[in-house]
Amino acid sequence: MKCSDILTGQLISKEHITQIRAQFQMAMICRDGMDLQDGAGNRALNFHMAIQAARDAKLPKDVLKRFCRAMMDARVAGKEDQ
């Protein structure tokens, strides 16, 4: 599983991705202001923020579970590629 696989709308609907993205972007702006902290040093923090954004988006439980599992799988796959 790759992050791009999550964003294509194949795993969960593009509508749900849009809801998560809106929550995530708002959290990033609240945390960082306009100087976004998106570098490698913040990767773990941003990963957890994406998971929290999905929870905050109040998605159906099955969708949330699929998203979180896919994020965890993508994270593990990314570490194996390094």
Secondary structure, DSSP 8 states (H G I E B T S, - for coil): --HHHHHTTSSS-HHHHHHHHHHHHHHHHHHHTTS---SGGGHHHHHHHHHHHHHHTT--HHHHHHHHHHHHHHHHHHHHH-
